[in-house]
Amino acid sequence: AQKVTQAQTEISVVEKEDVTLDCVYETRDTTYYLFWYKQPPSGELVFLIRRNSFDEQNEISGRYSWNFQKSTSSFNFTITASQVVDSAVYFCALSEGNNDMRFGAGTRLTVKP
Amino acid sequence: DGGITQSPKYLFRKEGQNVTLSCEQNLNHDAMYWYRQDPGQGLRLIYYSQIVNDFQKGDIAEGYSVSREKKESFPLTVTSAQKNPTAFYLCASSAFAGNTIYFGEGSWLTVV
């Protein structure tokens, strides 16, 4: 069965610092999809990115970047020059193409001014 | 606006009562889901539905029931059989099974 591990329970940084959120996954399938979601204090989960297992190209979107490495089964998320508005809980998730999307336990990021 | 609407946002229930959480989507998505989130924890799948009039149990379906009579609607009933129902409930949908899941704003249920 697939599994997602986010070892960092909480991270605290000062504004403008760079921060990396780790995600390690386990799956036996060769085709799978990885996701990152942001959950601000309001509670709604906001979709950030979806990456399929055949595309290891790293992606950058503004201050956000994602590093996908199949060799280490990791899909890490970096925020550059963090801002207070980045404070949230971030979830990594794995889907094997069916309805069974597995979420990690989440990493609570606090960005202090 | 297109999206997923959950109601109510906050709900209090007395022990022994059934309550129903509403979820409506206007994204024309085939698949819909219910997740439960406990404080400081990740999401756990309660039920999901791929098409109208069909739904499947997730990891923690005991004490819950759902229906999918319309494509747009996927209500969740928390029954009195659910031993510890106080939690945050998230409804979600995707165009089809395995595609990106989008979430509603969630509903807080508290048993008093």
gemmi code that builds the backbone of each chain (N, CA, C; Angstrom):
import gemmi

chains = {
    "A": [
        ("ALA", (0.843, -1.197, 0.000), (0.000, 0.000, 0.000), (0.882, 1.251, 0.000)),
        ("GLN", (0.344, 2.296, -0.620), (1.163, 3.497, -0.702), (1.183, 4.223, 0.632)),
        ("LYS", (2.247, 5.010, 0.830), (2.432, 5.699, 2.101), (3.182, 6.993, 1.853)),
        ("VAL", (2.837, 8.019, 2.630), (3.495, 9.313, 2.516), (3.980, 9.733, 3.890)),
        ("THR", (5.246, 10.122, 3.968), (5.834, 10.541, 5.240), (6.328, 11.973, 5.154)),
        ("GLN", (5.830, 12.775, 6.058), (6.325, 14.141, 6.219), (6.924, 14.201, 7.624)),
        ("ALA", (8.219, 14.053, 7.693), (8.879, 13.903, 8.987), (8.876, 15.186, 9.813)),
        ("GLN", (8.799, 16.306, 9.146), (8.822, 17.590, 9.853), (7.403, 17.936, 10.320)),
        ("THR", (7.184, 17.900, 11.604), (5.859, 18.218, 12.126), (5.624, 19.730, 12.098)),
        ("GLU", (6.619, 20.465, 12.558), (6.498, 21.925, 12.598), (7.825, 22.558, 12.214)),
        ("ILE", (7.736, 23.654, 11.476), (8.914, 24.433, 11.113), (8.604, 25.897, 11.376)),
        ("SER", (9.572, 26.584, 11.951), (9.408, 28.017, 12.179), (10.584, 28.755, 11.565)),
        ("VAL", (10.305, 29.755, 10.761), (11.360, 30.544, 10.133), (11.015, 32.018, 10.283)),
        ("VAL", (12.007, 32.827, 10.004), (11.800, 34.270, 9.992), (11.586, 34.703, 8.550)),
        ("GLU", (10.747, 35.669, 8.376), (10.432, 36.157, 7.038), (11.709, 36.376, 6.215)),
        ("LYS", (11.604, 36.022, 4.935), (12.659, 36.131, 3.930), (13.625, 34.961, 3.944)),
        ("GLU", (13.506, 34.088, 4.922), (14.324, 32.872, 4.887), (13.752, 31.905, 3.865)),
        ("ASP", (14.616, 31.048, 3.319), (14.170, 29.954, 2.473), (13.848, 28.761, 3.368)),
        ("VAL", (12.858, 27.977, 2.974), (12.485, 26.811, 3.778), (12.108, 25.664, 2.848)),
        ("THR", (12.529, 24.460, 3.218), (12.210, 23.260, 2.429), (11.385, 22.296, 3.276)),
        ("LEU", (10.287, 21.875, 2.696), (9.407, 20.901, 3.345), (9.645, 19.539, 2.688)),
        ("ASP", (9.923, 18.551, 3.503), (10.282, 17.239, 2.976), (9.066, 16.332, 2.818)),
        ("CYS", (9.129, 15.494, 1.792), (8.079, 14.501, 1.564), (8.727, 13.250, 1.001)),
        ("VAL", (8.533, 12.139, 1.656), (9.028, 10.850, 1.187), (7.830, 9.925, 0.997)),
        ("TYR", (7.837, 9.190, -0.090), (6.676, 8.353, -0.391), (7.088, 6.910, -0.649)),
        ("GLU", (6.111, 6.023, -0.556), (6.317, 4.614, -0.854), (5.193, 4.145, -1.756)),
        ("THR", (5.553, 3.465, -2.817), (4.556, 2.878, -3.704), (5.192, 1.775, -4.515)),
        ("ARG", (4.387, 0.803, -4.895), (4.888, -0.290, -5.734), (4.536, -0.066, -7.196)),
        ("ASP", (3.690, 0.902, -7.449), (3.278, 1.185, -8.813), (4.353, 1.981, -9.546)),
        ("THR", (4.397, 1.819, -10.858), (5.318, 2.613, -11.665), (4.647, 3.895, -12.132)),
        ("THR", (3.317, 3.893, -12.127), (2.565, 5.094, -12.481), (1.874, 5.627, -11.238)),
        ("TYR", (2.201, 6.825, -10.887), (1.582, 7.436, -9.714), (1.680, 8.953, -9.839)),
        ("TYR", (0.980, 9.631, -8.930), (0.916, 11.080, -8.966), (1.200, 11.636, -7.579)),
        ("LEU", (1.944, 12.697, -7.546), (2.290, 13.354, -6.286), (1.691, 14.753, -6.261)),
        ("PHE", (1.280, 15.173, -5.083), (0.604, 16.453, -4.919), (1.138, 17.190, -3.698)),
        ("TRP", (1.001, 18.494, -3.740), (1.169, 19.331, -2.559), (-0.070, 20.212, -2.422)),
        ("TYR", (-0.544, 20.298, -1.170), (-1.668, 21.161, -0.840), (-1.275, 22.070, 0.319)),
        ("LYS", (-1.882, 23.254, 0.333), (-1.686, 24.216, 1.418), (-2.997, 24.364, 2.182)),
        ("GLN", (-2.927, 24.297, 3.511), (-4.118, 24.489, 4.332), (-3.901, 25.698, 5.244)),
        ("PRO", (-4.411, 26.863, 4.843), (-4.289, 28.051, 5.700), (-5.220, 27.914, 6.905)),
        ("PRO", (-5.139, 28.844, 7.844), (-5.981, 28.759, 9.051), (-7.477, 28.647, 8.766)),
        ("SER", (-7.923, 29.105, 7.634), (-9.351, 29.019, 7.307), (-9.813, 27.572, 7.128)),
        ("GLY", (-8.887, 26.660, 6.831), (-9.231, 25.248, 6.781), (-9.293, 24.623, 5.400)),
        ("GLU", (-9.601, 25.405, 4.377), (-9.726, 24.820, 3.049), (-8.364, 24.393, 2.504)),
        ("LEU", (-8.300, 23.238, 1.895), (-7.055, 22.780, 1.276), (-6.946, 23.368, -0.126)),
        ("VAL", (-5.823, 24.020, -0.391), (-5.596, 24.659, -1.675), (-4.577, 23.848, -2.459)),
        ("PHE", (-4.950, 23.456, -3.652), (-4.064, 22.676, -4.519), (-2.899, 23.532, -4.980)),
        ("LEU", (-1.685, 22.978, -4.895), (-0.496, 23.700, -5.339), (0.113, 23.096, -6.591)),
        ("ILE", (0.289, 21.760, -6.589), (0.961, 21.151, -7.725), (0.610, 19.677, -7.825)),
        ("ARG", (0.626, 19.164, -9.036), (0.462, 17.742, -9.319), (1.592, 17.331, -10.247)),
        ("ARG", (2.245, 16.224, -9.927), (3.361, 15.739, -10.740), (3.188, 14.248, -10.964)),
        ("ASN", (3.330, 13.789, -12.199), (3.231, 12.350, -12.444), (4.607, 11.698, -12.381)),
        ("SER", (4.607, 10.410, -12.219), (5.842, 9.671, -11.940), (6.810, 9.649, -13.115)),
        ("PHE", (6.353, 10.000, -14.290), (7.230, 9.966, -15.463), (7.886, 11.307, -15.746)),
        ("ASP", (7.568, 12.271, -14.937), (8.085, 13.609, -15.168), (8.904, 14.051, -13.960)),
        ("GLU", (10.213, 13.859, -14.034), (11.073, 14.222, -12.915), (11.621, 15.637, -13.011)),
        ("GLN", (11.167, 16.343, -13.988), (11.658, 17.708, -14.144), (11.210, 18.555, -12.974)),
        ("ASN", (12.127, 19.294, -12.400), (11.778, 20.176, -11.297), (10.930, 21.333, -11.807)),
        ("GLU", (10.132, 21.862, -10.924), (9.224, 22.922, -11.332), (9.350, 24.124, -10.421)),
        ("ILE", (9.243, 25.287, -11.017), (9.302, 26.537, -10.262), (8.081, 27.362, -10.612)),
        ("SER", (7.446, 27.887, -9.563), (6.303, 28.775, -9.761), (6.448, 29.935, -8.793)),
        ("GLY", (6.978, 31.021, -9.268), (7.199, 32.170, -8.401), (8.211, 31.842, -7.308)),
        ("ARG", (7.790, 31.970, -6.068), (8.698, 31.664, -4.935), (8.681, 30.184, -4.571)),
        ("TYR", (7.818, 29.419, -5.229), (7.670, 27.995, -4.929), (8.478, 27.161, -5.930)),
        ("SER", (9.099, 26.110, -5.425), (9.763, 25.160, -6.318), (9.641, 23.764, -5.728)),
        ("TRP", (9.655, 22.790, -6.629), (9.481, 21.403, -6.216), (10.600, 20.562, -6.819)),
        ("ASN", (11.145, 19.692, -5.999), (12.228, 18.806, -6.414), (11.754, 17.361, -6.293)),
        ("PHE", (11.598, 16.715, -7.437), (11.109, 15.343, -7.481), (12.276, 14.429, -7.805)),
        ("GLN", (12.585, 13.479, -6.913), (13.675, 12.543, -7.146), (13.172, 11.121, -6.914)),
        ("LYS", (13.004, 10.380, -7.998), (12.525, 9.009, -7.881), (13.556, 8.139, -7.184)),
        ("SER", (14.831, 8.435, -7.344), (15.880, 7.605, -6.756), (15.802, 7.573, -5.232)),
        ("THR", (15.302, 8.643, -4.656), (15.162, 8.701, -3.197), (13.693, 8.747, -2.771)),
        ("SER", (12.791, 8.579, -3.730), (11.339, 8.610, -3.454), (10.958, 9.856, -2.675)),
        ("SER", (11.406, 10.980, -3.159), (11.132, 12.227, -2.455), (10.534, 13.270, -3.394)),
        ("PHE", (9.732, 14.117, -2.815), (9.079, 15.190, -3.573), (9.038, 16.406, -2.658)),
        ("ASN", (10.171, 17.095, -2.573), (10.327, 18.181, -1.615), (9.879, 19.519, -2.176)),
        ("PHE", (9.453, 20.368, -1.287), (8.843, 21.653, -1.639), (9.636, 22.770, -0.960)),
        ("THR", (10.107, 23.711, -1.765), (10.895, 24.821, -1.229), (10.183, 26.147, -1.455)),
        ("ILE", (10.135, 26.941, -0.407), (9.613, 28.309, -0.511), (10.801, 29.243, -0.359)),
        ("THR", (11.003, 30.060, -1.340), (12.111, 31.013, -1.316), (11.617, 32.359, -0.787)),
        ("ALA", (12.444, 32.989, 0.017), (12.078, 34.295, 0.576), (10.691, 34.247, 1.202)),
        ("SER", (10.548, 33.424, 2.204), (9.234, 33.174, 2.815), (8.574, 34.465, 3.305)),
        ("GLN", (7.241, 34.428, 3.320), (6.458, 35.560, 3.777), (5.478, 35.084, 4.847)),
        ("VAL", (4.991, 36.009, 5.632), (4.047, 35.660, 6.698), (2.829, 34.941, 6.133)),
        ("VAL", (2.407, 35.315, 4.938), (1.224, 34.691, 4.328), (1.455, 33.234, 3.943)),
        ("ASP", (2.706, 32.803, 3.997), (2.999, 31.395, 3.711), (2.711, 30.510, 4.916)),
        ("SER", (2.443, 31.103, 6.047), (2.147, 30.322, 7.254), (0.896, 29.485, 7.022)),
        ("ALA", (1.047, 28.180, 7.181), (-0.046, 27.247, 6.912), (0.441, 25.842, 7.227)),
        ("VAL", (-0.459, 24.896, 7.078), (-0.075, 23.485, 7.120), (0.009, 23.006, 5.675)),
        ("TYR", (1.087, 22.337, 5.345), (1.302, 21.856, 3.990), (1.256, 20.325, 3.980)),
        ("PHE", (0.471, 19.813, 3.035), (0.307, 18.370, 2.919), (0.873, 17.879, 1.594)),
        ("CYS", (1.596, 16.787, 1.682), (2.037, 16.049, 0.508), (1.094, 14.856, 0.353)),
        ("ALA", (0.779, 14.487, -0.883), (-0.149, 13.385, -1.108), (0.284, 12.556, -2.303)),
        ("LEU", (-0.147, 11.290, -2.297), (0.223, 10.342, -3.347), (-1.025, 9.625, -3.833)),
        ("SER", (-1.177, 9.545, -5.140), (-2.274, 8.781, -5.728), (-1.713, 7.806, -6.743)),
        ("GLU", (-2.237, 6.591, -6.736), (-1.819, 5.592, -7.718), (-2.782, 5.548, -8.894)),
        ("GLY", (-3.511, 6.640, -9.097), (-4.383, 6.726, -10.257), (-5.780, 6.223, -10.002)),
        ("ASN", (-6.053, 5.874, -8.774), (-7.397, 5.454, -8.422), (-7.977, 6.454, -7.439)),
        ("ASN", (-8.951, 6.037, -6.671), (-9.562, 6.974, -5.725), (-8.830, 7.051, -4.397)),
        ("ASP", (-7.794, 6.275, -4.234), (-7.135, 6.170, -2.944), (-5.958, 7.123, -2.857)),
        ("MET", (-6.229, 8.392, -2.632), (-5.174, 9.371, -2.439), (-4.753, 9.347, -0.984)),
        ("ARG", (-3.458, 9.163, -0.737), (-2.937, 9.101, 0.621), (-2.229, 10.401, 0.951)),
        ("PHE", (-2.558, 10.940, 2.126), (-1.955, 12.185, 2.575), (-0.923, 11.934, 3.664)),
        ("GLY", (0.116, 12.752, 3.677), (1.012, 12.762, 4.812), (0.343, 13.450, 5.985)),
        ("ALA", (1.014, 13.448, 7.109), (0.450, 14.038, 8.323), (0.498, 15.558, 8.317)),
        ("GLY", (1.245, 16.122, 7.369), (1.310, 17.576, 7.251), (2.475, 18.181, 8.008)),
        ("THR", (2.931, 19.327, 7.508), (3.979, 20.111, 8.168), (3.429, 21.508, 8.421)),
        ("ARG", (3.431, 21.912, 9.673), (2.946, 23.256, 10.019), (4.105, 24.244, 9.887)),
        ("LEU", (3.970, 25.173, 8.973), (4.990, 26.197, 8.749), (4.531, 27.508, 9.364)),
        ("THR", (5.387, 28.067, 10.196), (5.127, 29.392, 10.776), (6.223, 30.334, 10.308)),
        ("VAL", (5.822, 31.409, 9.672), (6.768, 32.423, 9.212), (6.574, 33.654, 10.081)),
        ("LYS", (7.615, 34.004, 10.802), (7.528, 35.142, 11.725), (8.045, 36.412, 11.066)),
        ("PRO", (7.403, 37.522, 11.348), (7.843, 38.779, 10.717), (9.177, 39.252, 11.283)),
    ],
    "B": [
        ("ASP", (-19.723, 31.594, -9.149), (-18.363, 31.058, -9.104), (-18.396, 29.537, -9.080)),
        ("GLY", (-17.442, 28.903, -9.785), (-17.371, 27.460, -9.739), (-16.649, 27.011, -8.503)),
        ("GLY", (-17.112, 25.893, -7.949), (-16.430, 25.398, -6.775), (-17.236, 24.375, -6.028)),
        ("ILE", (-16.779, 24.127, -4.820), (-17.398, 23.145, -3.944), (-17.912, 23.869, -2.704)),
        ("THR", (-19.164, 23.687, -2.408), (-19.789, 24.375, -1.285), (-20.187, 23.376, -0.220)),
        ("GLN", (-19.699, 23.609, 0.976), (-20.074, 22.765, 2.109), (-20.900, 23.592, 3.096)),
        ("SER", (-21.883, 22.935, 3.675), (-22.649, 23.597, 4.731), (-23.170, 22.564, 5.728)),
        ("PRO", (-23.348, 22.972, 6.995), (-22.936, 24.264, 7.538), (-21.435, 24.299, 7.799)),
        ("LYS", (-20.906, 25.467, 8.076), (-19.490, 25.606, 8.412), (-19.214, 25.064, 9.811)),
        ("TYR", (-20.136, 25.338, 10.730), (-20.016, 24.869, 12.113), (-21.317, 24.183, 12.506)),
        ("LEU", (-21.184, 23.056, 13.188), (-22.358, 22.285, 13.576), (-22.103, 21.648, 14.929)),
        ("PHE", (-23.110, 21.768, 15.798), (-23.029, 21.138, 17.100), (-24.087, 20.049, 17.166)),
        ("ARG", (-23.701, 18.928, 17.696), (-24.618, 17.792, 17.760), (-24.646, 17.223, 19.165)),
        ("LYS", (-25.827, 16.842, 19.585), (-25.933, 16.150, 20.865), (-25.642, 14.680, 20.649)),
        ("GLU", (-25.109, 14.063, 21.645), (-24.833, 12.624, 21.534), (-26.116, 11.872, 21.224)),
        ("GLY", (-26.016, 10.901, 20.324), (-27.185, 10.105, 19.964), (-27.957, 10.632, 18.775)),
        ("GLN", (-27.569, 11.806, 18.271), (-28.259, 12.380, 17.121), (-27.501, 12.116, 15.835)),
        ("ASN", (-28.244, 11.988, 14.764), (-27.637, 11.947, 13.435), (-27.575, 13.368, 12.888)),
        ("VAL", (-26.527, 13.666, 12.138), (-26.441, 14.958, 11.459), (-25.992, 14.735, 10.025)),
        ("THR", (-26.430, 15.637, 9.154), (-26.048, 15.533, 7.746), (-25.291, 16.772, 7.313)),
        ("LEU", (-24.134, 16.551, 6.703), (-23.315, 17.624, 6.148), (-23.559, 17.676, 4.651)),
        ("SER", (-23.775, 18.876, 4.162), (-24.080, 19.052, 2.752), (-22.818, 19.342, 1.950)),
        ("CYS", (-22.769, 18.830, 0.720), (-21.680, 19.123, -0.196), (-22.246, 19.215, -1.609)),
        ("GLU", (-22.029, 20.358, -2.226), (-22.500, 20.589, -3.591), (-21.345, 21.103, -4.432)),
        ("GLN", (-21.241, 20.598, -5.668), (-20.205, 21.090, -6.575), (-20.816, 21.428, -7.926)),
        ("ASN", (-20.303, 22.491, -8.528), (-20.770, 22.888, -9.864), (-19.630, 22.852, -10.868)),
        ("LEU", (-18.697, 21.950, -10.626), (-17.535, 21.794, -11.499), (-17.755, 20.713, -12.552)),
        ("ASN", (-18.908, 20.080, -12.509), (-19.218, 18.970, -13.416), (-18.255, 17.788, -13.223)),
        ("HIS", (-17.786, 17.628, -11.993), (-16.881, 16.523, -11.699), (-17.657, 15.238, -11.470)),
        ("ASP", (-17.067, 14.125, -11.947), (-17.708, 12.835, -11.748), (-17.480, 12.289, -10.340)),
        ("ALA", (-16.276, 12.474, -9.819), (-15.913, 11.847, -8.546), (-16.038, 12.832, -7.384)),
        ("MET", (-16.531, 12.320, -6.271), (-16.634, 13.135, -5.050), (-16.168, 12.324, -3.853)),
        ("TYR", (-15.697, 13.041, -2.832), (-15.049, 12.394, -1.693), (-15.433, 13.100, -0.385)),
        ("TRP", (-15.352, 12.329, 0.710), (-15.433, 12.894, 2.050), (-14.209, 12.440, 2.827)),
        ("TYR", (-13.549, 13.448, 3.440), (-12.401, 13.185, 4.289), (-12.686, 13.707, 5.688)),
        ("ARG", (-12.015, 13.077, 6.635), (-12.078, 13.547, 8.018), (-10.675, 13.965, 8.428)),
        ("GLN", (-10.589, 15.092, 9.143), (-9.306, 15.554, 9.651), (-9.420, 15.812, 11.143)),
        ("ASP", (-8.569, 15.161, 11.922), (-8.500, 15.400, 13.353), (-7.339, 16.356, 13.639)),
        ("PRO", (-7.403, 17.105, 14.723), (-6.377, 18.116, 15.020), (-4.969, 17.566, 14.916)),
        ("GLY", (-4.137, 18.261, 14.158), (-2.740, 17.879, 14.036), (-2.483, 16.635, 13.221)),
        ("GLN", (-3.501, 16.192, 12.505), (-3.329, 14.967, 11.726), (-3.659, 15.195, 10.264)),
        ("GLY", (-3.343, 14.198, 9.480), (-3.639, 14.267, 8.058), (-5.086, 13.930, 7.777)),
        ("LEU", (-5.387, 13.708, 6.529), (-6.751, 13.433, 6.098), (-6.970, 11.933, 5.941)),
        ("ARG", (-8.136, 11.510, 6.358), (-8.515, 10.105, 6.183), (-9.801, 10.019, 5.382)),
        ("LEU", (-9.822, 9.091, 4.436), (-10.941, 8.968, 3.516), (-12.102, 8.225, 4.167)),
        ("ILE", (-13.288, 8.821, 4.117), (-14.482, 8.196, 4.691), (-15.247, 7.423, 3.603)),
        ("TYR", (-15.647, 8.128, 2.564), (-16.375, 7.541, 1.445), (-15.966, 8.276, 0.165)),
        ("TYR", (-16.146, 7.585, -0.946), (-15.984, 8.263, -2.224), (-16.995, 7.722, -3.222)),
        ("SER", (-17.248, 8.512, -4.249), (-18.206, 8.134, -5.277), (-17.637, 8.499, -6.639)),
        ("GLN", (-17.636, 7.546, -7.539), (-17.113, 7.806, -8.885), (-18.195, 8.259, -9.849)),
        ("ILE", (-19.421, 7.784, -9.607), (-20.541, 8.161, -10.483), (-21.815, 8.217, -9.659)),
        ("VAL", (-22.850, 8.747, -10.245), (-24.144, 8.837, -9.575), (-24.630, 7.443, -9.202)),
        ("ASN", (-25.238, 7.378, -8.019), (-25.828, 6.136, -7.501), (-24.803, 5.047, -7.214)),
        ("ASP", (-23.572, 5.445, -7.053), (-22.533, 4.491, -6.685), (-21.570, 5.147, -5.715)),
        ("PHE", (-21.192, 4.436, -4.657), (-20.201, 4.958, -3.721), (-19.504, 3.795, -3.036)),
        ("GLN", (-18.307, 4.076, -2.540), (-17.469, 3.045, -1.936), (-16.962, 3.506, -0.583)),
        ("LYS", (-16.743, 2.573, 0.313), (-16.204, 2.895, 1.628), (-14.712, 3.220, 1.527)),
        ("GLY", (-14.300, 4.165, 2.356), (-12.893, 4.460, 2.508), (-12.343, 3.753, 3.738)),
        ("ASP", (-11.326, 4.340, 4.347), (-10.663, 3.700, 5.482), (-11.477, 3.721, 6.771)),
        ("ILE", (-12.332, 4.744, 6.915), (-13.011, 4.929, 8.211), (-14.507, 5.140, 8.022)),
        ("ALA", (-15.157, 4.272, 7.267), (-16.575, 4.448, 6.918), (-17.535, 4.121, 8.053)),
        ("GLU", (-17.103, 3.390, 9.051), (-18.013, 2.971, 10.114), (-18.610, 4.161, 10.847)),
        ("GLY", (-19.949, 4.167, 10.953), (-20.628, 5.257, 11.626), (-21.021, 6.398, 10.705)),
        ("TYR", (-20.740, 6.245, 9.416), (-21.075, 7.263, 8.417), (-21.911, 6.641, 7.308)),
        ("SER", (-22.716, 7.486, 6.640), (-23.419, 7.034, 5.447), (-23.469, 8.181, 4.450)),
        ("VAL", (-23.586, 7.821, 3.164), (-23.625, 8.825, 2.102), (-24.677, 8.422, 1.076)),
        ("SER", (-24.972, 9.366, 0.187), (-25.819, 9.086, -0.965), (-25.297, 9.907, -2.128)),
        ("ARG", (-25.572, 9.446, -3.339), (-25.158, 10.197, -4.528), (-26.285, 10.089, -5.557)),
        ("GLU", (-27.356, 10.813, -5.289), (-28.521, 10.786, -6.162), (-28.372, 11.742, -7.339)),
        ("LYS", (-27.537, 12.757, -7.152), (-27.280, 13.715, -8.224), (-25.780, 13.895, -8.373)),
        ("LYS", (-25.358, 14.223, -9.559), (-23.927, 14.389, -9.823), (-23.340, 15.507, -8.961)),
        ("GLU", (-24.135, 16.543, -8.713), (-23.622, 17.714, -8.019), (-23.570, 17.558, -6.510)),
        ("SER", (-24.228, 16.557, -5.959), (-24.441, 16.506, -4.523), (-23.958, 15.202, -3.906)),
        ("PHE", (-23.304, 15.315, -2.738), (-22.765, 14.125, -2.067), (-22.849, 14.358, -0.551)),
        ("PRO", (-24.047, 14.276, 0.023), (-24.184, 14.547, 1.463), (-23.643, 13.416, 2.330)),
        ("LEU", (-23.126, 13.794, 3.471), (-22.571, 12.842, 4.439), (-23.395, 12.879, 5.718)),
        ("THR", (-23.865, 11.721, 6.162), (-24.576, 11.644, 7.434), (-23.676, 11.009, 8.475)),
        ("VAL", (-23.508, 11.708, 9.582), (-22.751, 11.191, 10.703), (-23.773, 10.598, 11.665)),
        ("THR", (-23.761, 9.315, 11.825), (-24.790, 8.657, 12.620), (-24.367, 8.551, 14.082)),
        ("SER", (-25.302, 8.164, 14.904), (-25.023, 8.005, 16.332), (-24.063, 6.851, 16.589)),
        ("ALA", (-23.851, 6.033, 15.580), (-22.928, 4.904, 15.727), (-21.475, 5.334, 15.656)),
        ("GLN", (-21.245, 6.547, 15.203), (-19.877, 7.061, 15.124), (-19.457, 7.467, 16.535)),
        ("LYS", (-18.483, 6.796, 17.084), (-18.134, 6.951, 18.497), (-17.460, 8.268, 18.825)),
        ("ASN", (-16.696, 8.790, 17.906), (-15.951, 10.021, 18.179), (-16.056, 10.949, 16.976)),
        ("PRO", (-17.208, 11.562, 16.782), (-17.440, 12.311, 15.555), (-16.869, 13.724, 15.518)),
        ("THR", (-16.429, 14.248, 16.634), (-15.909, 15.616, 16.643), (-14.671, 15.696, 15.778)),
        ("ALA", (-14.745, 16.488, 14.709), (-13.647, 16.580, 13.749), (-13.975, 17.638, 12.710)),
        ("PHE", (-13.023, 17.826, 11.809), (-13.193, 18.722, 10.674), (-13.442, 17.836, 9.451)),
        ("TYR", (-14.527, 18.115, 8.725), (-14.899, 17.269, 7.585), (-14.728, 18.041, 6.287)),
        ("LEU", (-14.036, 17.413, 5.363), (-13.753, 18.051, 4.080), (-14.377, 17.255, 2.943)),
        ("CYS", (-15.119, 17.951, 2.111), (-15.674, 17.356, 0.902), (-14.764, 17.747, -0.261)),
        ("ALA", (-14.645, 16.888, -1.235), (-13.770, 17.160, -2.370), (-14.342, 16.538, -3.630)),
        ("SER", (-13.819, 16.975, -4.751), (-14.239, 16.381, -6.022), (-13.088, 16.387, -6.999)),
        ("SER", (-13.192, 15.532, -8.008), (-12.207, 15.500, -9.082), (-12.934, 15.160, -10.379)),
        ("ALA", (-12.336, 15.592, -11.490), (-12.988, 15.362, -12.790), (-13.278, 13.880, -13.003)),
        ("PHE", (-12.316, 13.069, -12.600), (-12.475, 11.616, -12.656), (-11.526, 11.019, -11.628)),
        ("ALA", (-11.708, 9.744, -11.357), (-10.898, 9.073, -10.341), (-9.415, 9.170, -10.703)),
        ("GLY", (-8.607, 9.584, -9.732), (-7.177, 9.676, -9.940), (-6.691, 11.038, -10.368)),
        ("ASN", (-7.615, 11.909, -10.737), (-7.217, 13.257, -11.148), (-7.065, 14.150, -9.916)),
        ("THR", (-6.647, 15.365, -10.120), (-6.457, 16.289, -9.004), (-7.745, 16.480, -8.231)),
        ("ILE", (-7.642, 16.417, -6.919), (-8.790, 16.592, -6.043), (-8.838, 18.030, -5.555)),
        ("TYR", (-10.013, 18.627, -5.632), (-10.236, 19.985, -5.147), (-11.180, 19.927, -3.961)),
        ("PHE", (-10.914, 20.791, -2.985), (-11.625, 20.710, -1.721), (-12.575, 21.880, -1.483)),
        ("GLY", (-13.604, 21.594, -0.700), (-14.469, 22.639, -0.177), (-13.831, 23.270, 1.045)),
        ("GLU", (-14.557, 24.184, 1.685), (-14.007, 24.919, 2.821), (-14.063, 24.146, 4.123)),
        ("GLY", (-14.779, 23.050, 4.133), (-14.824, 22.223, 5.324), (-15.957, 22.552, 6.274)),
        ("SER", (-16.285, 21.576, 7.108), (-17.324, 21.741, 8.139), (-16.781, 21.232, 9.463)),
        ("TRP", (-16.948, 22.059, 10.504), (-16.515, 21.650, 11.838), (-17.716, 21.040, 12.565)),
        ("LEU", (-17.571, 19.813, 13.020), (-18.619, 19.147, 13.778), (-18.143, 18.934, 15.205)),
        ("THR", (-18.952, 19.381, 16.150), (-18.627, 19.203, 17.558), (-19.786, 18.506, 18.262)),
        ("VAL", (-19.476, 17.471, 18.990), (-20.493, 16.776, 19.772), (-20.505, 17.351, 21.179)),
        ("VAL", (-21.707, 17.763, 21.609), (-21.809, 18.383, 22.936), (-22.676, 17.538, 23.868)),
    ],
}
model = gemmi.Model(1)
for chain_id, residues in chains.items():
    chain = gemmi.Chain(chain_id)
    for i, (resn, *xyz) in enumerate(residues, 1):
        res = gemmi.Residue()
        res.name, res.seqid = resn, gemmi.SeqId(i, " ")
        for name, pos in zip(("N", "CA", "C"), xyz):
            atom = gemmi.Atom()
            atom.name, atom.element = name, gemmi.Element(name[0])
            atom.pos, atom.b_iso = gemmi.Position(*pos), 0.0
            res.add_atom(atom)
        chain.add_residue(res)
    model.add_chain(chain)
structure = gemmi.Structure()
structure.add_model(model)
structure.setup_entities()
